[in-house]
Amino acid sequence: MRIMQLLIPIVAILASHGLVFGILYIHFTTRNRERMALIEKGADASLFYGNKKSQPNYLLKFALLAIGIGLGSFLGYVLNIYAGMEAGPAYTSMIFIFGGIGLLLSYLIESKKQSKDSE
């Protein structure tokens, strides 16, 4: 009986890793086939890389989202302890609100940067 209890998490972990590997394998092989087909038809290689100036800054987006989640967690704690609000709604609402504010700030910063670069 103990062996079965040990095998269940191991099988679940291996199955999830197999699923992730399968999805990544299909993604990269399909992308490679698409690129090879475009190259055979004479498409320009710069099509794959795009313009560096127009690409969004994912590090900025992730950083502001993480800051928003941290502030939301802290404010959820404050609402839970000092305002007497239940823990679930306090944390969930504040995390979503401040995470959304962080993503909105990253969008505004990126759009301001793009408008500045286009001038």
N, C-alpha and C positions, 0 to 999 in steps of 0.2 A: 504494500500500500504506500509506503514512503517513496518508493521509486516512481510511482505514478504521480505523486505530488511534486516530485522534482522534475519530471519530464514535461509536465504541462507548461510551465513558464519557458523552458528551453525551446520547446517546439513552437510556442507562440512568438518568441524572439526571432528564431530562425525563419519562420514564415513571414514575419513582417520585413525582415532584411531581404528576403527573396523577392517580395513584392516591390520594395524600393529599387532593388537592383534591376528587376524586370522593367519597371517604368523608365528608369534612367537609360537602360540599354535601348529600348524602343525609341526614346526621345533622340538620343545621339545618332543612332543608325538612320533614322528618318531624316534628321537634319543633314547628315552627311550625304544621303541620296539626293535630297533636294539641291544641295549645293553642287554636287557633281553633275546633275542634270542641267542646271543653269550654266555651268562652265562649259559643258558640251555644246550648248546652244549659243555660246559666245557672249554671255552676260559679263559685265564688268565685275571684278573682284571687290571693288569698293562698295558694292551693293550689300555685302555681308557685314561691313563694319560701320557704316553710317557716318554721320557727322558727330564728332566728339563734343562740339559745343552744345548740340541740341539734346544730348543724353542727360537724363535726370541724375542727380547726385544721390545715390542710394544710401551712402553713409550718413549724409545729413538727414535724410528721411528717417532712417533707423534710429539715429541719435535723438532726434526730437520726439519720436514715438516712445523711445525708452524713458526719456525725461518725463513725458506726459504720463506714462504708466506709473512711474515712481511717484510723481506728484499726486496722481489719482489714488494710489495706494495709501499715501500718507493722509490725504484729506478724508479718505474712507475710514481710516483709523480714528481720525479726529472726530468725525461724525458719529462713529460707533461709540467711542468712549465719552465724549463730552456732550453730544446732543442726544444720546440715548437711542439712536437709530439702530435698527437691526443690522447685523454684520453683513449679511448677504447682499441686500440692496445697496447698502452704503458703499461697500467696496466695488461692486459691479458697476454701479452708475458712475462713480467717480473715475474709475479706470477707463470706461468708455468715453466719458466726456473729455477728460484730459488727454487721452490718446488721440481722440479726434481733433482736439485743439492743436496737438503737436503735428499731426499730419497736415492740418490746414496751414499752420505756420510754414512748414516745409514747402507747401505748394506756393504760398505767397512769396517766399524767398526765391524759389526757382523761377517764378514768372517775372519777378523784378529783375533777376539776373539775366534772363533771356531778353527782356525788353532793353536792358542796358547794353547787352552785347550786340543787338541788332541795330542799334543807333550808330 
